Amino acid sequence: MMKKTIPITTLLVVLFLSLAYSAEQKEYLSPDGKYYAYIIPLPKAPTGSGESEVVIKSKDNGQILCSKNYGSEDGEHGYGIEKAAWTPNSMFFVYSMSSSGGHQAWHSPTDFIAISDFKIHRLDDYVGPITNPKFILVAPDIIKTSGRDKTILDEANFEVKLNELAKHKMNE
């Protein structure tokens, strides 16, 4: 009986591809237990944290309440999620990102979804470009992070109440 052998290069390619696309979706239950947020990895990005999709669903009936796909056609012009968390009061889902193609490596756009209307807001639009993906959330809905001041572009630390930002945007 003749044994069939597989070339080592074929095995290495299969192993590499399985590792490259083995990222699993992450699930975040809101502190009040009413919503799930999912971070879903997208398969095209070759480097960094890849590209991601964010989905908010009702825990009760599984209805999709908000979603945003940060993927790109070529896998190099989208965003991957670096860090994600609910605010302690469950009113906002916050996440920081990095470019899938390594563009503007200094920039970590940070978005938040307001549960009041399920709209996505970009923190950068309010305070200036965020440079630190490792934000901290403090009760009830305060984000602490750092970036460049919107007006003078000097490095700055920010401590922002997300509820006030969301209200401000709704009144514009």
Kinemage of the C-alpha trace (Angstrom):
@kinemage 1
@onewidth
@group {chain A} dominant
@subgroup {mainchain}
@vectorlist {calphas} color= white
{ca met a 1} P 0.000 0.000 0.000
{ca met a 2} L 1.363 3.377 -1.010
{ca lys a 3} L 1.318 6.190 1.525
{ca lys a 4} L 0.273 9.638 0.390
{ca thr a 5} L 2.474 12.427 1.727
{ca ile a 6} L 1.698 16.110 1.995
{ca pro a 7} L 4.543 18.540 1.363
{ca ile a 8} L 5.670 20.451 4.451
{ca thr a 9} L 5.053 23.792 2.710
{ca thr a 10} L 1.388 22.887 2.236
{ca leu a 11} L 1.094 22.040 5.934
{ca leu a 12} L 2.760 25.324 6.906
{ca val a 13} L 0.402 27.342 4.687
{ca val a 14} L -2.659 25.587 6.149
{ca leu a 15} L -1.371 26.145 9.697
{ca phe a 16} L -0.643 29.836 9.030
{ca leu a 17} L -4.070 30.449 7.493
{ca ser a 18} L -5.886 28.714 10.324
{ca leu a 19} L -3.998 30.810 12.881
{ca ala a 20} L -4.502 34.024 10.920
{ca tyr a 21} L -8.262 33.583 10.840
{ca ser a 22} L -8.766 31.942 14.221
{ca ala a 23} L -9.812 35.174 15.927
{ca glu a 24} L -13.155 34.635 17.556
{ca gln a 25} L -15.955 37.075 18.101
{ca lys a 26} L -16.079 38.671 21.537
{ca glu a 27} L -19.294 39.127 23.479
{ca tyr a 28} L -19.935 41.866 26.044
{ca leu a 29} L -23.067 41.780 28.227
{ca ser a 30} L -24.152 45.212 29.456
{ca pro a 31} L -23.987 45.649 33.264
{ca asp a 32} L -27.801 45.878 33.444
{ca gly a 33} L -28.109 42.633 31.469
{ca lys a 34} L -30.308 44.103 28.698
{ca tyr a 35} L -27.908 44.172 25.743
{ca tyr a 36} L -25.142 42.201 24.113
{ca ala a 37} L -22.369 43.882 22.165
{ca tyr a 38} L -20.398 41.719 19.766
{ca ile a 39} L -17.018 42.437 18.213
{ca ile a 40} L -16.784 40.278 15.100
{ca pro a 41} L -13.398 39.910 13.398
{ca leu a 42} L -13.412 40.244 9.623
{ca pro a 43} L -11.056 37.983 7.634
{ca lys a 44} L -9.307 40.258 5.123
{ca ala a 45} L -6.853 42.369 7.136
{ca pro a 46} L -3.291 41.004 7.018
{ca thr a 47} L -1.825 42.880 10.012
{ca gly a 48} L -2.529 44.416 13.407
{ca ser a 49} L -5.864 43.809 15.087
{ca gly a 50} L -7.458 43.227 11.694
{ca glu a 51} L -10.826 44.686 10.836
{ca ser a 52} L -13.984 44.368 12.867
{ca glu a 53} L -17.733 44.703 12.927
{ca val a 54} L -19.592 45.929 16.021
{ca val a 55} L -23.147 44.720 16.682
{ca ile a 56} L -25.515 45.618 19.545
{ca lys a 57} L -28.415 43.226 20.156
{ca ser a 58} L -31.283 43.084 22.594
{ca lys a 59} L -30.795 40.257 25.087
{ca asp a 60} L -34.558 39.651 25.201
{ca asn a 61} L -35.302 38.960 21.555
{ca gly a 62} L -31.911 39.045 19.798
{ca gln a 63} L -32.964 41.994 17.616
{ca ile a 64} L -30.056 43.921 16.100
{ca leu a 65} L -30.317 47.473 17.404
{ca cys a 66} L -27.125 48.912 15.914
{ca ser a 67} L -24.270 47.643 13.774
{ca lys a 68} L -21.204 49.076 12.099
{ca asn a 69} L -18.811 47.276 9.790
{ca tyr a 70} L -15.294 48.751 9.893
{ca gly a 71} L -14.013 46.495 7.109
{ca ser a 72} L -12.574 47.581 3.788
{ca glu a 73} L -12.542 45.993 0.379
{ca asp a 74} L -8.800 45.310 0.447
{ca gly a 75} L -8.423 44.620 4.180
{ca glu a 76} L -5.986 47.516 4.579
{ca his a 77} L -8.179 50.621 4.868
{ca gly a 78} L -10.562 49.709 7.667
{ca tyr a 79} L -10.342 49.510 11.437
{ca gly a 80} L -9.899 46.775 14.010
{ca ile a 81} L -11.170 47.035 17.577
{ca glu a 82} L -8.386 47.350 20.170
{ca lys a 83} L -10.447 47.685 23.361
{ca ala a 84} L -14.186 47.624 24.073
{ca ala a 85} L -16.333 48.013 27.194
{ca trp a 86} L -19.717 49.105 28.521
{ca thr a 87} L -19.960 52.128 30.786
{ca pro a 88} L -20.955 51.133 34.344
{ca asn a 89} L -24.470 52.595 33.829
{ca ser a 90} L -25.021 50.546 30.613
{ca met a 91} L -25.844 53.687 28.633
{ca phe a 92} L -22.848 53.540 26.268
{ca phe a 93} L -20.742 50.923 24.545
{ca val a 94} L -17.249 52.324 23.948
{ca tyr a 95} L -14.476 50.982 21.708
{ca ser a 96} L -11.097 52.146 20.429
{ca met a 97} L -9.671 51.163 17.064
{ca ser a 98} L -6.508 50.997 14.979
{ca ser a 99} L -6.040 51.119 11.229
{ca ser a 100} L -5.926 47.687 9.611
{ca gly a 101} L -3.238 48.774 7.154
{ca gly a 102} L -0.997 50.479 9.693
{ca his a 103} L -1.897 53.957 8.449
{ca gln a 104} L -1.710 56.665 11.128
{ca ala a 105} L -0.392 54.251 13.737
{ca trp a 106} L -0.432 57.105 16.289
{ca his a 107} L -4.239 57.508 15.973
{ca ser a 108} L -6.774 55.397 17.896
{ca pro a 109} L -10.234 56.560 16.830
{ca thr a 110} L -12.637 55.941 19.710
{ca asp a 111} L -16.342 55.510 19.070
{ca phe a 112} L -19.267 55.091 21.429
{ca ile a 113} L -22.813 53.905 20.882
{ca ala a 114} L -25.520 55.696 22.868
{ca ile a 115} L -28.218 53.264 23.975
{ca ser a 116} L -30.765 56.116 24.071
{ca asp a 117} L -30.891 56.264 20.254
{ca phe a 118} L -28.404 53.559 19.122
{ca lys a 119} L -26.336 56.137 17.233
{ca ile a 120} L -22.576 55.927 16.869
{ca his a 121} L -20.515 58.931 17.973
{ca arg a 122} L -16.782 59.510 17.467
{ca leu a 123} L -15.033 60.920 20.543
{ca asp a 124} L -12.424 62.509 18.242
{ca asp a 125} L -15.126 64.822 16.833
{ca tyr a 126} L -15.624 66.382 20.263
{ca val a 127} L -12.144 66.577 21.786
{ca gly a 128} L -9.595 65.954 19.015
{ca pro a 129} L -7.675 62.920 17.741
{ca ile a 130} L -7.378 60.161 20.348
{ca thr a 131} L -3.885 58.640 20.558
{ca asn a 132} L -4.294 56.107 23.379
{ca pro a 133} L -6.415 52.989 22.717
{ca lys a 134} L -6.397 52.072 26.428
{ca phe a 135} L -9.222 54.227 27.750
{ca ile a 136} L -10.623 53.935 31.285
{ca leu a 137} L -14.345 54.075 32.105
{ca val a 138} L -15.539 55.487 35.426
{ca ala a 139} L -19.103 55.474 36.808
{ca pro a 140} L -21.516 56.476 35.632
{ca asp a 141} L -20.375 57.259 32.048
{ca ile a 142} L -17.011 59.015 32.151
{ca ile a 143} L -14.208 58.136 29.748
{ca lys a 144} L -10.574 58.926 30.555
{ca thr a 145} L -8.123 58.856 27.667
{ca ser a 146} L -5.477 60.938 25.937
{ca gly a 147} L -4.966 62.486 22.557
{ca arg a 148} L -4.370 65.793 20.835
{ca asp a 149} L -6.405 68.834 21.800
{ca lys a 150} L -8.858 69.722 19.036
{ca thr a 151} L -7.884 73.391 18.857
{ca ile a 152} L -4.094 73.457 19.320
{ca leu a 153} L -3.204 69.773 18.710
{ca asp a 154} L -1.003 69.595 21.822
{ca glu a 155} L -0.993 66.288 23.721
{ca ala a 156} L -3.774 66.324 26.338
{ca asn a 157} L -5.585 64.105 28.831
{ca phe a 158} L -9.352 63.970 28.540
{ca glu a 159} L -12.002 63.166 31.121
{ca val a 160} L -15.373 63.377 29.424
{ca lys a 161} L -18.938 62.596 30.491
{ca leu a 162} L -20.403 60.732 27.517
{ca asn a 163} L -23.992 61.636 28.389
{ca glu a 164} L -23.177 65.334 27.966
{ca leu a 165} L -21.558 64.708 24.582
{ca ala a 166} L -24.518 62.684 23.316
{ca lys a 167} L -26.965 65.386 24.474
{ca his a 168} L -24.858 68.080 22.831
{ca lys a 169} L -24.851 66.207 19.513
{ca met a 170} L -28.632 65.670 19.657
{ca asn a 171} L -29.194 69.432 20.135
{ca glu a 172} L -27.110 70.446 17.106
